[in-house]
Amino acid sequence: DVLGLEGETGQDDEQILTQQERGRLMHDVLEKFFRRWQADGKQAITLANLEDALETFAIVADELIEGLSRQDRELVRSWLRGSVAERGVAERLFVAEIEDQSEVVERLLEYRIEGKFEAASGTESSVVELRGRVDRVDLYADKTFRVVDYKAGRQPRAAVSLQLPVYARCAETQLRSDRGGEWRATDAVYMAFGDPRTAVSLGRRMSGAMDTAQERVHDVTRKINAGEFNPA
């Protein structure tokens, strides 16, 4: 919007939604699914409750695509819920959830990151005002957590993407302030439904990734404040 660039509108003949529309719909379905799942007193998705999760997902998805034409509904339903030929968003997500053995005690959905955060690089530090929204923060009983971001397409390149490690570091600060205790981010995951791997985790690189991201945020904002903000 600031640069006056045209939005992404391209779509191929087999798609009835643009990439942006698909992403927005997918986010809405997943947010509403997990809100309903938690409201029913459920947290972890396991083999034992997989069928229940798929059924709840189907109900939520059908509610959100009700306004589409019959043909479009069938295409979107197949993408979200899967078909005989291909797994849908729901099954791919739930399989990834089952493979994660951590016991979730609470999920924070559409978690807002907003405030002033310290960013350090070497011996220098600065206070940076940041805003963002995390698709999901999974809290564990031992005061650790992971951040989860959904992508309708492929995951961003880890070498240039700041999103997950910055979200994780900021969430640490906010959770410690809001809930008390030493909350610590132990993982950050892209659930990328246009990527064959689906779940792409920072895992063991988590601590180093957060430190590197913090340094880059400091360096970028220092250059912006000095008038050096040309696109690279």
N, C-alpha and C positions, 0 to 999 in steps of 0.2 A: 504493500500500500504506500509506504513512504517513498519508494523509488518509482512508483507509477508503472510497475511492470504488469503485464497481462497475467492473469491466473492460468493455472494449468487446466486446459479444456480438452486436450486430446483424448480420444477414446477409439478403440478399434470396432470393427463391425460386430464382434461377438459380445461386446460390453454395452450394457444399457446405462451404466453409470460411469462418470469420469473417475480417475484415480482419486481425486479429492473427495468426491461423493462416496466412493466405496470406503475410503478411510474414515469419513465422518460417520457413516452408517455402522461400520464395524465397531468403532469406539462406543457408539450409543448402545448397541446390543450388548457388548461385553460389560459396560458399566451397569446397565440395568439388570443383566443376569446376576452379577456378583452382589448387587444390592438385594435382590430377591433371595439369593442363596443364603446370604448372611441373615436376612430378616427371618428366614425359616430355621435359624439356629445352626446352620452348617458352615464349615470352614474348608478343611482339606478336601480335595477331590481324590477319591481312591477307586480301586477296582470295584469295591463293594457298592459304592454309590454312583458309579459312572453312568448307568442307565438313567438314574434319577436326574443327574446333571444334564444329560442330553435332552431329556424330556422337558426340563425347566427351560433350557436354552431354546428349544423349539418353540415353546409358548411365547417367550419374550421376542424372539425373532419374528414370528408371525404377527405379533401385535405391531411391531415397528414397520413392517413392510406392507401392512394392510392397504395403504393408500395407493400402491402401485397397481398398474394394469395386471391382469391375470398372467399374461405371458412374462412380463417383467418380474412378477412375484416368483414365478417358477425358477427363473434364471438366478435371481438373488438368493432364493431359498436353497438352491443347489450349491451355490458358492459358500453360504454360511453353514449349512447343515450337512453338505456332502451328498454324494450319489453313489451308485454302484461302481462307477468308473473312478471316482476320486474322493479322497477325504476332504471334508469341509473345514472351515475355520474352527468349529466347535471341537471336532474330534482331534485335530492337530493340537489345539490348546490344551485339551484335557489330558492327552497322552503326555505332553510335556509337564503338566502339573503332577501327574501320577509318578513320573520319574524323579521328581524332586521330593526327597524323603523328609525334608524339614517340616515340622508341625506348625502350621499357621494358626495363631490365636486370634488375629484380627487383620482385616484388609482395609486400608485407607484408600478410598476411591476418589479419583480426580483431586488428588492432594495438592493444595496450593503452596508453592514456594514463593514467599514474598518477604522482603526485608533487606537489611544490610548485613553483609557477610564479609568476613576477613579473608583476603586472598594473599598468599605469601609466595615469594620467589627468591630463593637464597636468603639473604639477610634483609631484603626489602619486604614490606607488606603494605597493603592498602585495604580500604573498606569499599566494597562494591555493592551497589543496590541492584538486586536481581529479582525477577519475577518469572514464574513458570508454573506449569501444572503437570504433575506426575500422574500417569494413568493409574498406577497402582503401587502401593507400598505394603508389602507383606510383613507383618510384625510377628516375631517369634517370642516364646516364653522367656528366653534368656536375655531379652533386651537387645537382640540383634534383628536386622531386617534386610530385605532386598527391595530394590526398586524395579518396576517392570514397565516397559514402554511397548505399546503395540504399533506395528507397522503393517499396512496393507501390502506394501511392496517389500523390497529387500532392506536389510539392515544397512545403516550408514557405515562408511569406512571408519574402523576404529582409530586409525591414525589421525583423523581430522575431527571426529565427532566429540564434542564436549558434553553433550546432553546428559547421558547417564551418570558419569562420574561427578559432574557438577550437581545434578539433582541429589545424588547420594550424600555428598558432603554437606549440602545445605539442609537436607532432611535430618542428618545427624544433629546439627545445631538446633533446628526447630523442635525436634522431639525431646532433646535434653531440656530445652526451655519450657515446653508445653507440658511434658509428662514427668520430668525429673528422671534421674538415673543416667548412666553412661550408655546411651543408645549408640550402636555401632553398625555401620553398613558392611555386610559380609558378601553381598552379591548384587549385581545389576544385570538385567536381562532384557534383550530385545526379543519380543515375540513377533517375528517377521514372517507374515503369511505368504509373501512372494519369494521367500528363500527356502530352498529344499530342507535346510536344517531346522527351521521354525524357531527354536529356542537358541539364542546366541548369547552366551554368558561371559562376563568379565572374570568371574570366578576367582582364581588365585591371584590374578593381576589387579584385584580390586584396590588394595591399599596404594600401590604404585600409580594406578590410573587416576585415583582421586588427587594424589599429590601433583602429578603432572598436569591435570586439568586445572588445579588451583593456580599453578605457576603460569599457565597459559592465559587464564582469566586476568591475572595481575598484569602480565605483559601487554595483553591486548588493550586493557583499559588505560594503562599508562600511555600507550601510543595514541589512543583516541584523545585523551586529555591534552596531549602535546600536538594535536592536529594531524596525526598520522593515522588515517583510517581508510586508506585506499583498499579496494577489493584485491585479494591475492588470488 
